[in-house]
Structure formats: C-alpha cells, structure tokens
Amino acid sequence: MNIENTNNFIERVQAASDICGKELANFVEYIGTVDPGLDFSQRTMVAAIIINQLPSAFQTNPQMLAQLKTQCQTIKR
C-alpha cells in the first residue's frame, strides 16, 4: 500500500468513525427519552448492551437481516 492509498484509507476510516460516534451519541440520547431516569453513563451502558445483542436480533428476524444485507449492498456502490 503506497502513501496515497494509506492516507485515503485513514481518511475513510476516520470519517466512518466520526459518523459512528455521532450515531451512537444520538442513540444514547434517544435511550434517555425512553427512560429519563438514567444518567449518561447508564444510557451508554444500555446502548452497549443493545449493540452487543444486535447479531442475535438480526439472526432471529429475517426482515431485519434483509435490511442489513440491503444496506451492505448499498454501501458497496
């Protein structure tokens, strides 16, 4: 991998990480609307638990799995 390809890769990973961080923050905020009694660290832990459970949720829900596969195909384009 040359320096230009390395820089492009790093930029893409940084952009993707920024998007993930923003979406996680939005999800943590949303959890606060579901249970306003949770503080920030508790909401963050709930988000982590949900993220951990996602593979099982996709495996047991064909519609969710189909949506995931569609998103995978879309992002490849």
C-alpha positions in Angstrom: 0.0 0.0 0.0 1.5 3.3 -1.0 1.3 6.5 1.0 -1.6 7.9 -1.1 -3.7 4.8 -0.6 -2.8 4.7 3.1 -3.9 8.3 3.5 -7.1 7.7 1.7 -7.8 4.6 3.8 -7.1 6.5 7.0 -9.4 9.4 5.9 -12.2 7.0 5.1 -11.8 5.1 8.5 -11.8 8.5 10.3 -14.9 9.6 8.5 -16.7 6.4 9.3 -15.6 6.5 12.9 -16.9 10.1 13.2 -20.3 9.0 11.8 -20.5 6.0 14.1 -19.7 8.2 17.1 -22.4 10.7 16.2 -24.9 8.0 15.7 -24.0 6.4 19.0 -24.4 9.7 20.7 -27.9 10.1 19.1 -28.8 6.6 20.3 -27.6 7.3 23.8 -29.7 10.5 23.8 -32.7 8.5 22.5 -32.4 6.0 25.3 -32.8 9.0 27.7 -36.2 9.6 26.2 -37.2 6.0 26.8 -36.1 6.2 30.4 -35.3 9.8 31.6 -34.2 8.4 35.0 -30.9 7.1 33.5 -27.8 9.2 33.7 -25.4 9.5 30.8 -23.2 6.6 31.9 -26.2 4.3 32.4 -27.7 5.3 29.0 -24.3 4.5 27.4 -24.2 1.1 29.1 -27.7 0.3 27.8 -26.5 1.3 24.3 -23.6 -1.1 24.7 -25.9 -3.9 25.8 -28.2 -3.3 22.8 -25.3 -3.2 20.4 -24.0 -6.5 21.8 -27.4 -8.1 21.3 -27.8 -6.9 17.6 -26.3 -10.0 16.0 -28.8 -12.3 17.7 -31.6 -9.9 16.8 -30.6 -10.0 13.1 -30.3 -13.8 13.2 -33.8 -14.2 14.6 -35.5 -11.6 12.5 -35.4 -12.2 8.7 -36.8 -8.8 7.9 -34.0 -7.0 9.9 -31.4 -9.3 8.3 -32.7 -8.4 4.8 -32.5 -4.7 5.7 -28.9 -5.2 6.9 -28.0 -7.0 3.7 -29.6 -4.2 1.6 -27.5 -1.6 3.5 -24.4 -3.7 2.9 -25.0 -3.8 -0.8 -25.9 -0.1 -0.9 -22.7 1.0 0.8 -20.6 -1.1 -1.7 -21.8 1.0 -4.6 
